[in-house]
């Protein structure tokens, strides 16, 4: 929980005037008034985790097929479209099973379990895998150390060719491929790769990628697949020689460098976003000093987390502070990218927070969801509560396609509010859209602030626009607070679970901290405790209307309880206010009156809803449909109707 308030310190008189118009043209950047907007690729949409259990085919298969892990991933995939696009799972290739060597001594593999899991990720959840080439199916690589180059070349090529046959090259264009994770750590280097063997392995992976089938449809040439690596910690040269040696070889002959994106891992020390960015800047400055030719490569921080050790319980990871820190991490990286320094070639960052938490640290581990294993039911099942950091990723997904640099607005001599303005549309296209994030300091400061921010809109659109503001803040949008107030039960009952779910989404404010007059929006956070994150969206009336939700899915949680999710259309969700979920029990007569809105009084800004009817006689059996409501209170068409029957 956040520390209790102490004597408040009043902050007076901060009034900032910012003008943001929506006119202008874009070339390399876009200028609106005195603000320069740059093309914004949403570079923060990767998550990752390491499965629990033994690192072999049996152990990884059991971990990744577990219902609780798949429900964890299903909930992560139910964030707004584009919030999470890639998932990096250690030891994923252990799902491949070695069968035998053929007459020529070439391994033959069974891809059945690997295929099933990839289908679940890619086809059902619409998540693109980051394939780390790490594993040892059937001990093939340890039994044949002298042939490591041939066997890795063959394994990579065979794996990709198999997937190309199943999915087609075009549907795999967003997949990512990476070398062995942190190869200088003995806990990961299970093949005991020596320095020379490691370099052979990387070259073999590069060859296997290049040999795999598939062509560009418009050129009919082989499809080039970028290889990422070395995914290292890059401690000193003596203790981490493999990663450093690979960089040295690349620097000497860039044309033969096997990696196309330089990946590394840099986390904070004490939970600060600034620490993550500064650690990355320091490492890259060191790399570029030693190996200046590597400045040609894009870079990515695969594990840009506020502090190392996902399973170590930390209270800030349970509440709004972690959400604010993650958002600040994204904003700080954007600022560093625009500053022209070592991070100017930043391609992406990823968050290692897709783990499955466990008792008694349901909320406090570095995860997106709090996981409760309900062992008292028959059979046992899992319940998930979305943490504020989950909501933070959803808020980031609403940002536009062009962004200004991050601004700092002073609150007092020690604290500032981070402001990040983004836009989409305009320039002759259909409609205009603005999304701005306001972020208080990350730490929980025991005071309430009097922060004002006056946001002036272009008069030409003011009268035909609508705005909406959503807020993450302590207690109101903090399920952890409700759980601890209830005594932190290991098995929260249905009433407490519902209360926590009502607090797990950003708070919608149509009045309150923001009000409007004469085309000006004035933000007054005087009543909001720190820390907080605010998303302000402004939509013109000509912005594309909401499309109908797609792929409505109903999955059992336990008896008489279901998790409902659907897919959003990427070009129309920016101006969404909330969703409505409708239900009709089996046996109805088919009239409109039979339909009940089971999400009444819920704010559902993200495409999911967990439904457990009240009372002992309620049923989940029946028909479901969903529609969206936008900021103008106009509704989308309903999704297709889906029938659910509990077995």
N, C-alpha and C positions, 0 to 999 in steps of 0.2 A: 504494500500500500504506500501511498504518498505520505510523507511526514505530516503531522497535524499542523494547522496554521499556528503561527506565533503572532506577535504584535505586528500588524500590517504597516508597511511603509507606503505612504501615498505618493503617487507620481502624478504631477500636474502638467496640463497645458501642452501636451504634444499634439500638434495638428499638422499633418503633412498633406500638401496638395500635390496630387499626381494626375497628369492629364494623359489619357490614352485614347486616341482616335483609331478608327478602323479603316482608314483610307491608306493608299500607298501601293507600291509595286514591289515585287520581290525578285531579286537576282540571286546573288550569293547570300544576301540578307535582306531583311524587310524593315523599312523604317516607318514608324507610325508616330507622328508628332516628333518628339525628340527622343523616342525610344527605338532602338535598333533590335529587330527580331531576326534570329538565325534559325535555319532549318533544324528541327528537333526530332531526332530519332529517339524513341523511347528505349533508352539503353540499359534500363535497370530491371528488366522483366524476367530475369533468371532466378531460379531457386534451386536448392540442392539438399541432399542428405545422404547418409550412409546407412544401409539396412543393418538392423541388429542381427546377432547370431553368428554362426560359423561361416567363414569365408570359403565356401565350396558350393558345388551345384545344389546339394540338398539343403544347406542352410539358407542360401540366398533365395532359392525357389520358395521355401517355406515363408520367409520374411515378406517377399514381394507379393505372394498370393494371399496373405492374411487379410481377412475382411476389414479389420481396423485400419490397416495401412492403406488399403484401397479406398476406404471411405475418407481417410485423411486427404488423399490425393484428389478425390472427387470434390471435396469441399474447396480445396485450393483452386481447382479448375473452375469453380463456380464464382470466382471473382469476375468483375466486369471484363468484357472482351479486351484483350491486350494487356491486362494487368500482369499476368504471368504467361510467358510464351515458351520458355525453355526450362527443362528440369534435368539436373545433373545428378546422377545416381551412381555412387561408387559400386564397383563389382557387378555392374549390370550384365556384363558378358559371361559371368558365371552361370547365367541361365542357359547358356549353350551347353549341351551335353556331348562329350566325346563318345563316339561309338567304337571305332576300330581304325586300324591302318589298312589301306587298300594294298593290292599286290605290289604297288610301286613305293610303298612306305609313306603315302600321303594320308593325313588324318581325314576321317569322315565324321561329320557332326550331325546331331539332331537339334534343330532349332525350334522345336515345338513350344517349349515353355517361354523361350525368348520371344517367339512370334506372338504368343497370347498376351504377354505383358506389353509389348510394343503396340499391338492392336488396341489394348485398353488405353494406353497413353495417347496414341496418335489419332486413332479413329473415334474413340468414345469421348476422351477428355480434351482432344484438340491441343495437346501439349507436344512440343517437339523435343525429342531426346537429345541430350549431349552425350554422345557415345565416347566414353573413356576407354581406350584400348588397354585395359588392365584385367587380368584374370589368368587362369591356368586350367582350362577345361581338361579333365582327365590327366592332369600332370604332364601334358604334352610338352610344355616348354622346359620344365625342369628335367624331364627324362631325355631331352635332346638338346643340351646346351650348345653343342657344336653346330647345330643346324637352326639356331634361333632366328637367323635372318630369313631363311626360307619359310619356316613355319609361321612367323608373324606375317610375312608378305601374303602367304596363302590364306591365313585365317582372316585377315582384314578383307582381302579381295572376295573370299567366299561369303563372308557375312554380309557385305554390302550387295553383292550380286543377288544373294537370296532375297534381301529386302527390296531391291529394285524390281525383281520379278513380281513380288507381292504388292508393292505400293506404286511403282513407277517413279522414275527420276524426278518428274515435276513435283510430285507430292512430298519429296524428300529434300527440296531445296532449302528448307529452313532448319534441317538437322545440322548439328554441329559435331565435330570430331576432335578428340583431344588425346594427347599422349598420357602416359601413366601418371596418376596423381601423386604429387610429392614424392618423387622417386628416391630422394636422399634420406627418407625416413624409413627405418627398418620395419616399422609397423605396416607400411604400405608396400615396401619393396620385397614382397613375398617370394619373388623369383631369385633373390640375392644377385641381382644384376650388377656385375662389375662395371667400371666406368666404360671400358671398351664395348662390353656386351650391350650396355644401355644405349650407346651411340648407334650400334648396329640395329638395335630394336627400333629406334626412332626412324632411321632411314628405311627400314623394312616396312613400317607402318605407312610411311609416305609413298612407297612404291605400291603397296597394296591398294591404297586409296586411288592412286593414279590409274591402276589397271582395271579397277571395277567398271562394269559396264554402265551404260547410260549416256545419252547425248543431249545437247541443247537442241530443242525443237526448231529454233530459228536459224541455227548454224550447221546442224548435223555434225558437230564436232564433239569429241569426248567432253563430258562435263567435269570441270575441275572442282575438286572438293578441298576447301581450305583445311589445313591441319593446325590445331591450336596446341600450344605447349610452351614451356615444359611443366606448367602448373606447379611451380615450386615456391618454397618459402624463401629461398635465396639467403640463407644465413651465411656465415663466413665460408670461404672457399674450401678450407680443410674439411669441414663437416658436411658441406653440401656441394661436392665436386661435380656431380652429374649435370645439374642444371647449369652451372657456370660454364662447364666445358662445352655444352651444346651451344651456348651463346657465343663462346669464343670461336667455334667452328663456323657459325653463321656469319659472324663479323668478318672472318677471313675471306669467305667466298659466298656472298649473299645469293648469288645465282644458284648455288647448290644447297641453300638453307632449307631443311625439310619443313620448317614451321612457317606459317603464314600470319599467325596472330600470336604475339608474345603474351602468354598468360602467367600470372603470378598470384600469390595470396598475401594480402596485407590487411590486418585487422587493427582495431583500436586496442588500447591498453586498459582503459578505465570506462569504456562505454560512450566515448565521444565521437561524433561524426568527423570533427576536425582532425582527430588523431588518425582516422582511417585514410583520409586524403593526404595528410602530411607524410604518413608512412609510405604511401604509394609514390609521392613526389620524391621523397628521399631515395627510395630504392631505384627508381627510374633514372634519377640524376647520376647515381653511382654506376648503373649499367651503361648509360650513354657516355659517361666519361671514359670507361674502359673499352666500350665497344660502340663507337659512334655510328657505325653503319646500321645499327639496329634501329635508329630513329626512323628508318623507312617502314618499319612494321607497325600495324595497329596493335594496341595493347588492351588487355582486359584483366580486371581483378575478379577472379572467380569466387572469392570468399571475402567480400567487403563488409565484414560484420563488425559491430562495435567492440566486441571483446571475444577472445578465443575460448573454446570449451563450451560446446552447445549444451551439454547436460548439466553443467554447473548451475545450480539455482541462483538466480539474481532477481531481486524484487523489481528492478526497473524493467526487466523483460516481460513482466506480467501486465503492466499497465500502460497508460498513454505515453509514458516516456520513451519506450522502445519504438512506438509508432512515429513519434516526433523525431527521434534519432535517425530512423531509416529515411524519412523524408528529407531530413537535413543532409544526410549522406549523399542522396541523389543530387540535391541542389548544390552542395559543395563541389561535387565532381563536375557538374555542368559549369560552374564558375571556373574551376581549374582548367577545364577543356577550352574555354574561351580565352583564357589568359595567355595562351601561347607558350606555355612551359612544357615540362615533360609529359603532361597528360593531354596535350593538344591532339594526340592521335588515339584518344580513348575510344574503344569500340563498344565496350559493355562492362557492366558490373553485375555480379550475382550475389545473392544472399543465401547463406547456408542455414536455412530456417524451416525446411520442410520435414523436419524430424517428427517423430511420434513421442510426445511427452509421456511420462509415467509417474505413478504415485510415489511419494507425496508432493511431487513438484509439477502438478498438472499445468499451472500457469507460468511458473517462474523459469522454466528452461527456455532456450532460444528456439522457439517454435512460433508458427502462425496461429495455431489452434491449441486450446487446452483440451486434453484428452482424458476422459474419465472412463475407466474400465469398470463396468457395472457387473461385478461378479455375483451379486445377490439375485439376479434374474435368471430364469431358466428358459433358454440357455443364456449364458453371459453375453453381454453386448457392449458396444462402445458408444459414448455420447461425446460430441464435440461442441465446444463453444469458441466462436471466433474472437480472437484477441484484438485489441486496438491496432496492433501492427498489421493485421489482416485488413482492417478497414483503411489503414493508411495506403496500402498498395492499391486498393480500390479508388481512393481519391486521386492518386497519381495517374491512374488510367484515364482520368477525365481531362488531362491536360491536352493542349492543342498541338498543332504540327509545327509551330514556330514559337520560339521562346526568346525573351530578353535575358540579359545577364541577371543573376541574383542581386538584389539590392538589400542593404542593411539600413533599417530605420531605428534610430536610437530610442530606447525607452527611458534609460537613465544612463549614468556614467559607466555602468557595468553590463547592461543587457541591451540586446537589440532584437528587433523582429526581422526575420528574413522574408523578403517578398519576391515572388517569382511569377512573372506575367507571361502568359502564353496566348496565342491566337490561332484561329483556323478560319478558312474561308476568305471572303473579300476578294479583291483583285479580279472582279468580274465573275466570280463563281457564285453558286447559289447560297446566299446567306452569310452571316458573320457570327463568330463565336469567340468568346473570351473566357479564359479560365485562369484564375490567379490564386496562388497558395500564399497564405500568411502563416508564419511559423514563429511561435514564441521560443524563448530559450529552452534548450533540451531539459535542463535540470528542473527539479521541482523546487521552485522558489516559494518560501512561505509568505506569500503576500498576494494581494489582488492588484492588478495594474490598471492604470487609467490611460490606455493606449487608444488614440484616435487616428483614423486614416481616412482621408477624404478622397474619393475616387470619382473623377469627373469624366462622364461619357461624352462622346461626340453627339451633338444635338441632332444630327441627321438620322441617327438610329435610336435615340433615346425613347421616343414615343412609340416605337414598334418593337421594343425589346422587353424581355422578362429576365429577372435575375433570381438566383437561388443561392443560398449559403448553407453549408453544412459544417459542423464543428465536431472535433474530437477534443474532449476535455476530461479532467478527473471526475470520478464518481458518476456523472451522468452517462458517459459512454465507456464505462469501465466495469465489465463483468467481474473482474477479480475483486473489486471493492465489495460488490454484493455478496460474493462467495465468502470472503473473509468476515463480513458482517454477520453472515449466517453461521459462522463457526468453522468454515473450511471443511465441510463434510466430504468424505471420500465418495459417497454416493448421493449427490444432490437429487432431491426429489423433483417431481414434475413441475411444481410451482416455482421452485428456485431456478430450474433450468429455463422456464419460460421467462422469468424476470431477467436472467442473464442474457438471453437472446434478444430481449427487447432493448438491452443496453449495448449490444455488440455492433451496432451500425452507427455511423455519424449522426449527430443530432441535427434534424432539419429545422432551420430558422427562417421563417417567412417574415417574421418581425423580430425584434429583440436587438441583438448586437448590430444589425444592419438596418438602416432605414433609407428611404429614398425621397428626394425632393428636387424638383427642377433638373432632372437628368443627372443628379449627383448621388452617389452612394456613399454613405458615411458609416464607417466601421467604428464602433465604440466597444472596446473589450473591457470596460471598467468593472464589469461584474463577473468576469471569467477567471477562474483560478488557473494558475500556471501548473504544468505546461499545456499548451493548446495548439491545435492545427486547424486552420480554417480554409475551406475551399469556396471561392466565389466564382459562380458561372453566370455569364451574361449571354443570352441567345437572342438573335434577331428572329422576327416572325417568319422570315424566308428561309431559315435553316431547315435542312431536310427533315421531314416528319418521321416519327417513329415507325419503324418496320415491325412486322409481327414477330414475336419471339419464335425461335426455331428449336427443334429437337428437345421437346419437353420430356423429361425423364423422371420417373418415380422409383425410388429404391427403398427397400425395407431397412429401417433402423432396428426395430424390435417389434413385438406384437403391438398392433394398433398405433404405429408411429412410422412415418415415412419422411425421407429427404427428397425434396422436389427441386430440380434445377433445370435450366434451359440455356439456350445460346442466344446471344445478342447479335444484332446486325452491326458491324463495325462502323458504318457511316451514319448512324442515326442515334447512337446512344448518348451523345454528349449532353443533350438537353433533357434527358430523362430525369424525372423527379422520383418516381417510385413505381413499383409493380403491384398489380392486383392478382391474387391467386383465387380462382373460383373452383367450386366442387359441387358435384351432384351425386347423391347416393344412388347405388343400383336400385332399380325398382321404381324410379321416378317415372312420371307420365310423359316426360319430354318437353314440358312447357318451360318457358323462361323462368317462371317462378320457382322452379325446382333448384335453380342454381343459387348457391350461397357463396358470398365472398368471404372465404375463411381467413383472409389476411386483413380484414377490416381493423382499423386502428393500429396497424403495423406500418412502420416506415421501412420499405424494402428497396433500397437503392441498388442492390446487387442481385444477380439472377439466381436466387435460391430461397427456399423457405422450408423449414422443418415443421411438419404438421402432426400433432397428436391431439385428437378430439377430446374434449373434456367429458368427464363422467364415465361410467362403466359400460354404457350402451353405445357410445359413439363408434363409428366404423370408418376405416380409411378406404373401404371398398367402394369404388365408384368411378366417376369421370372427372378429369381435371382439365383446366385450361387457364392460360395466363395472358395478360395484356399489360402494356406499359402506359404510364401517364406522364406527360411532359410538363415543362415549367409553365406552359400556357393552359394546363389542365385539359389538354386534348389527349384522347386515348388512341393507342395503336389498334390495329386489328387483333383479334384473339389468335393465340396459337392454335395449332391443331388440337383437337380433343384427344386425350389419352386415357384409356381405361386401365385401372389398377385393381387387381384381385389378390388379396392376401391369401397365401397358401396355408 
